[in-house]
């Protein structure tokens, strides 16, 4: 590997590190943000959702734009947008400003992240070098979650929550400066090839409106005119997106790819599993701080074993296990581990001990390190060679959508249960714990559904001819 290749790999990995890190660094700082800016319990989830919805909703369009105007241009532009948005988030003094800044961070991340793998595979053309580069890049992505948990706690305790965003600024500036010099320039196909801007607008608006409807359920109720009306509008926008994809000359998501049982099944399983996994990350952090009284640093350290376990299993064990037992078997085993951990949380007491009640779950979620690589292999093996890039973009998009929906639905259910318990004169700790237990119960149900679909819909590859066509980066 040449010096220029190492430099390019470093700058691409740094950008992905910021993207993954920003999805987790905010979790341990959420109570401090809520207290300082006056977020409601349900509204607080928008500090995560605004980022995830912008990121997930724009990945497909951003990837297409990279093909049209050049991947290097998109990468540099995305990092500039992300860095500027980080400044805005760092100085935010109201909930509205912070949510807007988080949305812009998601926009910047989508623009940059959508082209990273495309740049990487053009720089590393020799098979062994490419495998090494993807391994380093994947490790960086996996490490981002654990770094975010600990760094968020350290910065929030030592300084204040504003610095969890401001720390991105020097990294972002350096990334842009190095990228301009180190990354190869590509022309792209040109605007004449077309981009489905209307389709992107429909799907992004539909997702945002849907998540907004869910987080406002605590205020308006599930069967109110507000909830049902906006929910119907969100469904209409998403239905219009599907119609658009069936009729557009250059669709953002050609519907033919969804005819594959492997592609559709793997994406559905991924949405269910990541909805449970990411909501687990948020809600456990809130439980540790609001019920057990942990500070931000203690919370980050308490959750570190989960992120380390997921990263270690995905990097050092999953490939060997998949080779020996097959993707479907490994996926089912990983989901079973996750389900066991979530089931343990369903009986979480108010006065939990970390070693007995929490640490076993942190070990069990290592199943996520089996689930994500196995899903990637299964989903990509079901796509034709011409659809490999599209299948990879779809896979990354459903990652983000699953995480956003999980946070919105489970945090809203937890807040609603907590409110009803408080009305019944339960203590604050008991009411919060009851809400969190409900969230964990629903998460367990999502994992059980994913397990059933994996066992009945997905199929193990029958020959080497069906080998995975591309790789996706783990979300944790």
C-alpha positions in Angstrom: 0.0 0.0 0.0 1.5 3.3 -1.1 1.7 6.4 1.1 -1.0 8.2 -1.0 -3.3 5.2 -0.6 -2.7 5.1 3.2 -3.5 8.9 3.3 -6.7 8.4 1.3 -7.8 5.5 3.5 -7.1 7.6 6.6 -9.2 10.5 5.4 -12.1 8.2 4.3 -12.0 6.4 7.6 -11.9 9.7 9.6 -15.1 10.8 7.8 -16.9 7.6 8.5 -15.7 7.7 12.1 -17.4 11.1 12.5 -20.6 9.8 10.9 -20.8 6.8 13.2 -19.6 8.6 16.2 -22.2 11.3 15.9 -24.9 8.8 16.0 -23.8 7.6 19.4 -22.0 10.5 21.1 -25.2 12.3 21.8 -26.8 9.4 23.7 -25.0 9.9 27.0 -25.4 13.7 26.9 -29.2 13.6 26.3 -30.2 14.2 30.0 -27.8 17.2 30.1 -29.2 18.6 26.8 -32.8 18.1 28.1 -32.1 19.9 31.3 -30.2 22.8 29.6 -32.5 23.4 26.7 -35.8 22.3 28.1 -36.7 19.4 25.7 -39.8 17.3 26.5 -39.2 13.6 27.0 -40.6 12.7 23.5 -39.0 15.8 21.9 -35.6 14.8 23.1 -35.5 11.9 20.7 -35.4 14.4 17.8 -31.7 15.1 18.7 -31.2 11.6 17.3 -34.1 11.3 14.9 -33.3 14.6 13.0 -29.8 13.3 12.2 -30.9 9.8 11.3 -33.9 10.8 9.1 -31.8 13.3 7.1 -29.0 10.7 6.8 -31.2 7.7 5.8 -33.6 9.7 3.6 -30.8 11.2 1.5 -28.4 8.4 1.0 -29.9 7.1 -2.2 -30.1 10.5 -3.8 -26.6 11.5 -2.6 -25.1 8.3 -4.0 -26.7 9.0 -7.4 -25.5 12.6 -7.3 -22.0 11.3 -6.7 -22.3 9.3 -9.9 -23.4 12.4 -11.8 -21.0 15.1 -10.5 -18.1 13.2 -9.1 -17.5 11.3 -5.8 -14.7 13.5 -4.6 -16.8 16.6 -5.0 -19.6 15.1 -3.1 -17.3 13.8 -0.3 -15.7 17.3 0.2 -19.1 19.0 0.0 -20.6 16.7 2.6 -17.8 17.2 5.0 -18.1 21.0 4.7 -21.8 20.8 5.4 -21.3 18.5 8.3 -18.6 20.7 9.9 -20.6 23.9 9.5 -23.6 22.1 11.1 -21.5 20.9 14.0 -20.6 24.6 14.7 -24.3 25.4 14.8 -25.1 22.5 17.0 -22.3 23.4 19.4 -23.6 26.9 20.0 -27.3 26.0 20.0 -29.3 27.7 22.7 -32.8 26.4 21.9 -34.3 23.0 21.0 -35.3 24.2 17.6 -31.8 25.3 16.7 -30.2 22.1 17.9 -32.7 19.9 16.0 -32.1 22.0 12.8 -28.3 21.6 13.2 -28.7 17.9 13.7 -30.7 17.7 10.6 -28.0 19.5 8.7 -25.4 17.2 10.2 -27.4 14.3 8.8 -27.5 16.0 5.3 -23.7 16.4 5.4 -23.1 12.8 6.6 -25.4 11.4 3.8 -23.6 13.4 1.1 -20.1 12.2 2.3 -20.9 8.7 3.4 -22.8 7.7 0.3 -19.7 7.9 -1.9 -17.0 6.6 0.5 -17.1 3.0 -0.5 -17.2 4.0 -4.2 -14.0 6.0 -3.7 -12.3 3.3 -1.7 -12.8 0.6 -4.3 -11.5 2.8 -7.1 -8.3 3.5 -5.1 -7.7 -0.1 -4.0 -8.0 -2.2 -7.1 -5.7 -5.1 -6.1 -7.8 -7.7 -4.3 -5.6 -8.2 -1.2 -5.1 -4.4 -0.7 -8.8 -3.9 -1.2 -9.6 -6.5 1.5 -7.2 -4.9 3.9 -8.6 -1.4 3.2 -12.2 -2.5 3.7 -11.1 -4.3 6.9 -9.5 -1.1 8.3 -12.5 1.0 7.2 -15.0 -1.4 8.8 -13.1 -1.5 12.0 -13.2 2.3 12.1 -17.0 2.2 11.6 -17.4 -0.4 14.3 -15.2 1.5 16.7 -17.1 4.7 16.2 -19.9 3.7 18.5 -17.7 2.8 21.4 -15.6 5.9 21.0 -18.8 8.0 20.9 -20.1 6.6 24.1 -17.0 7.2 26.1 -16.1 10.5 24.4 -19.6 11.8 25.0 -19.3 11.1 28.7 -15.9 12.6 29.1 -16.7 15.8 27.2 -20.1 16.3 28.9 -18.6 15.8 32.4 -15.3 17.6 31.9 -16.6 20.5 29.8 -20.3 20.5 28.7 -22.5 18.9 26.1 -21.7 21.6 23.5 -18.3 20.1 23.0 -19.7 16.8 21.8 -20.4 18.7 18.6 -17.6 21.3 18.6 -15.0 18.5 18.6 -16.1 17.7 15.1 -14.9 21.0 13.8 -11.1 20.6 13.8 -11.5 17.0 12.5 -13.8 18.1 9.8 -11.6 20.9 8.6 -8.5 18.7 8.5 -10.5 16.0 6.6 -11.5 18.5 3.9 -8.0 19.9 3.5 -6.4 16.4 3.2 -9.2 15.1 1.0 -8.7 17.9 -1.6 -5.1 16.8 -2.0 -5.3 13.0 -1.4 -8.4 11.8 -3.2 -8.5 11.1 -6.9 -10.6 13.5 -9.0 -13.4 11.9 -11.0 -15.7 13.7 -13.5 -18.9 11.7 -13.0 -21.5 10.9 -15.6 -22.9 14.4 -15.9 -26.3 15.9 -15.2 -27.7 14.6 -18.4 -27.9 11.1 -16.9 -30.6 12.4 -14.5 -31.4 12.2 -10.8 -34.8 11.6 -9.2 -35.0 14.7 -7.0 -38.8 14.4 -6.7 -38.5 10.8 -5.5 -35.9 11.8 -2.8 -38.2 14.7 -1.7 -41.2 12.4 -1.4 -39.4 9.7 0.6 -37.6 12.1 2.9 -40.8 14.1 3.6 -42.7 10.9 4.2 -40.2 9.5 6.7 -39.8 12.8 8.6 -43.6 13.3 8.9 -44.0 9.7 10.0 -41.4 10.0 12.8 -42.8 13.4 13.9 -46.3 11.8 14.1 -44.9 9.0 16.3 -43.0 11.2 18.8 -46.1 13.5 19.2 -48.3 10.6 20.2 -47.6 11.2 23.9 -49.1 14.7 23.5 -52.1 13.9 21.2 -52.8 10.2 21.7 -52.8 7.3 19.2 -56.3 7.7 17.9 -56.4 11.6 17.8 -57.2 13.5 14.6 -53.6 14.9 14.7 -52.0 11.4 14.8 -54.3 9.7 12.3 -54.3 12.7 9.9 -50.5 13.2 9.9 -50.0 9.4 9.8 -52.2 9.1 6.7 -50.3 12.0 5.1 -47.0 10.3 5.7 -48.3 7.1 4.3 -49.6 9.0 1.2 -46.1 10.5 0.7 -44.4 7.2 0.9 -47.1 5.6 -1.5 -46.4 8.5 -3.9 -42.7 7.7 -3.7 -43.4 4.1 -4.7 -45.6 5.2 -7.6 -42.9 7.7 -8.7 -40.3 4.9 -8.7 -42.5 2.8 -11.0 -42.9 5.6 -13.5 -39.7 7.7 -13.3 -37.2 7.6 -16.2 -34.3 7.5 -13.7 -35.8 6.2 -10.5 -34.0 6.6 -7.2 -35.0 3.0 -6.2 -35.9 0.8 -9.2 -38.6 -1.5 -7.8 -37.2 -4.6 -9.6 -34.7 -5.0 -6.8 -37.4 -5.6 -4.3 -38.6 -8.7 -6.2 -35.6 -10.6 -4.8 -36.6 -12.6 -1.7 -33.1 -12.2 -0.3 -32.9 -8.5 -0.8 -36.4 -7.7 0.6 -36.2 -10.2 3.4 -32.7 -9.0 4.6 -33.8 -5.4 4.5 -36.9 -6.1 6.5 -35.0 -8.1 9.1 -32.4 -5.3 9.3 -35.0 -2.7 10.0 -36.5 -4.7 12.8 -33.2 -5.7 14.3 -31.7 -2.2 14.2 -34.9 -0.6 15.5 -34.5 -2.7 18.6 -30.7 -2.4 18.9 -30.4 1.3 18.5 -33.4 2.0 20.8 -31.7 -0.2 23.3 -28.6 2.0 23.2 -30.6 5.2 23.8 -33.0 3.8 26.5 -30.3 2.0 28.5 -28.3 5.2 28.7 -31.4 7.1 30.0 -32.1 4.3 32.5 -28.5 4.4 33.9 -28.6 8.1 34.4 -32.2 8.9 35.3 -32.9 5.8 37.5 -29.5 4.6 38.7 -28.0 8.1 38.9 -24.9 7.5 36.8 -23.2 10.6 35.4 -22.4 10.9 31.7 -18.9 9.5 32.0 -20.1 6.5 34.1 -22.8 5.9 31.6 -20.3 5.8 28.7 -18.1 3.4 30.5 -21.0 1.2 31.5 -22.1 0.8 27.9 -18.6 0.4 26.5 -18.7 -3.4 26.8 -21.6 -3.6 24.4 -19.9 -1.6 21.7 -16.6 -3.4 22.1 -18.3 -6.8 22.0 -20.2 -5.9 18.8 -17.1 -4.6 17.1 -14.9 -7.5 18.2 -17.4 -10.2 17.1 -18.1 -8.5 13.8 -14.4 -8.1 13.0 -12.8 -11.3 14.4 -15.5 -14.0 14.5 -18.3 -13.4 12.1 -16.4 -14.1 8.9 -15.1 -17.5 10.2 -18.5 -18.5 11.5 -20.3 -17.5 8.3 -17.7 -19.5 6.3 -18.3 -22.6 8.4 -22.0 -22.5 9.2 -23.5 -20.2 6.5 -25.1 -16.7 6.8 -28.6 -17.8 7.7 -27.4 -19.9 10.6 -25.2 -17.2 12.0 -27.9 -14.6 11.6 -30.4 -16.7 13.5 -27.8 -17.3 16.3 -27.1 -13.6 16.5 -30.7 -12.7 16.7 -31.3 -15.3 19.4 -28.5 -13.7 21.5 -30.0 -10.3 21.1 -33.4 -11.6 22.0 -32.0 -13.2 25.1 -30.4 -9.9 26.2 -33.6 -7.9 25.5 -35.7 -10.4 27.4 -33.4 -10.0 30.4 -34.1 -6.3 30.4 -37.9 -6.9 30.4 -37.6 -7.6 34.2 -35.2 -4.7 35.0 -35.7 -3.6 38.6 -35.6 0.0 39.9 -32.6 -0.8 42.1 -30.6 -2.8 39.5 -27.0 -3.9 40.1 -24.8 -3.4 37.1 -23.0 -6.8 37.3 -26.2 -8.8 37.6 -28.8 -6.8 35.7 -26.9 -4.8 33.1 -23.6 -6.4 32.2 -25.0 -9.7 31.0 -27.0 -7.7 28.4 -23.9 -5.9 27.3 -22.4 -9.3 26.5 -25.5 -10.7 24.8 -25.7 -7.7 22.4 -22.5 -9.0 20.8 -25.1 -10.9 18.7 -25.3 -7.7 16.7 -21.8 -8.4 15.5 -23.1 -11.6 13.9 -26.4 -10.2 12.7 -25.0 -7.3 10.6 -22.4 -9.1 8.5 -24.7 -12.1 7.9 -27.5 -9.8 6.8 -25.1 -8.0 4.5 -24.0 -11.2 2.8 -27.6 -12.5 2.4 -29.0 -9.2 1.1 -26.2 -8.6 -1.4 -26.2 -12.2 -2.6 -29.8 -11.7 -3.7 -29.0 -8.8 -6.1 -28.0 -9.1 -9.7 -24.5 -7.8 -10.7 -26.0 -4.8 -12.3 -27.9 -3.9 -9.1 -25.0 -4.3 -6.6 -24.5 -0.6 -6.0 -28.2 0.0 -5.7 -28.6 -2.9 -3.3 -25.7 -1.6 -1.1 -27.4 1.9 -1.1 -30.7 0.4 -0.1 -29.1 -1.6 2.6 -27.4 1.5 4.2 -30.7 3.4 3.9 -32.8 0.8 5.8 -30.1 0.8 8.5 -30.8 4.4 9.2 -34.6 4.2 8.8 -34.7 1.3 11.2 -32.7 3.1 13.8 -34.8 6.2 13.5 -38.1 4.4 13.8 -36.9 2.4 16.7 -35.9 5.4 18.7 -39.1 7.2 17.9 -41.6 4.4 18.6 -39.9 2.9 21.7 -39.0 6.2 23.4 -42.6 7.5 22.8 -44.1 4.3 24.3 -41.7 4.5 27.3 -42.7 8.2 27.9 -46.4 7.4 27.6 -46.1 4.5 30.1 -44.1 6.7 32.5 -46.7 9.4 32.4 -49.5 7.0 33.2 -47.5 5.6 36.1 -46.9 9.1 37.5 -50.6 9.8 37.3 -51.1 6.7 39.4 -48.8 8.1 42.1 -45.8 5.9 41.3 -42.3 7.3 42.3 -40.3 8.9 39.5 -37.8 6.0 39.5 -40.6 3.4 39.4 -42.5 5.2 36.7 -39.4 5.6 34.5 -38.4 2.0 35.0 -41.9 0.8 34.0 -41.7 2.8 30.8 -38.3 1.5 29.9 -39.4 -2.1 30.6 -42.3 -1.6 28.1 -39.8 -0.3 25.5 -37.6 -3.4 26.1 -40.6 -5.7 25.8 -41.5 -4.1 22.4 -37.9 -4.4 21.3 -37.9 -8.1 22.2 -41.0 -8.4 20.0 -39.2 -6.8 17.1 -36.3 -9.2 17.4 -38.7 -12.2 17.7 -40.3 -11.1 14.4 -36.9 -10.7 12.8 -36.0 -14.2 14.0 -39.2 -15.7 12.5 -38.6 -13.9 9.1 -35.0 -15.1 9.0 -36.0 -18.6 9.6 -38.9 -18.7 7.1 -38.0 -16.2 4.3 -34.2 -16.0 4.0 -32.2 -18.8 2.5 -28.5 -19.8 2.7 -26.6 -19.4 -0.5 -26.4 -22.7 -2.3 -23.2 -22.1 -4.3 -20.1 -19.9 -4.6 -21.7 -18.3 -7.6 -24.0 -16.4 -5.3 -21.2 -14.7 -3.3 -21.9 -11.3 -1.9 -21.5 -8.6 -4.5 -20.6 -5.7 -2.2 -20.0 -4.9 1.4 -21.9 -2.6 3.7 -20.4 -0.9 6.8 -21.8 -2.1 10.1 -23.9 0.6 11.9 -22.4 -0.2 15.3 
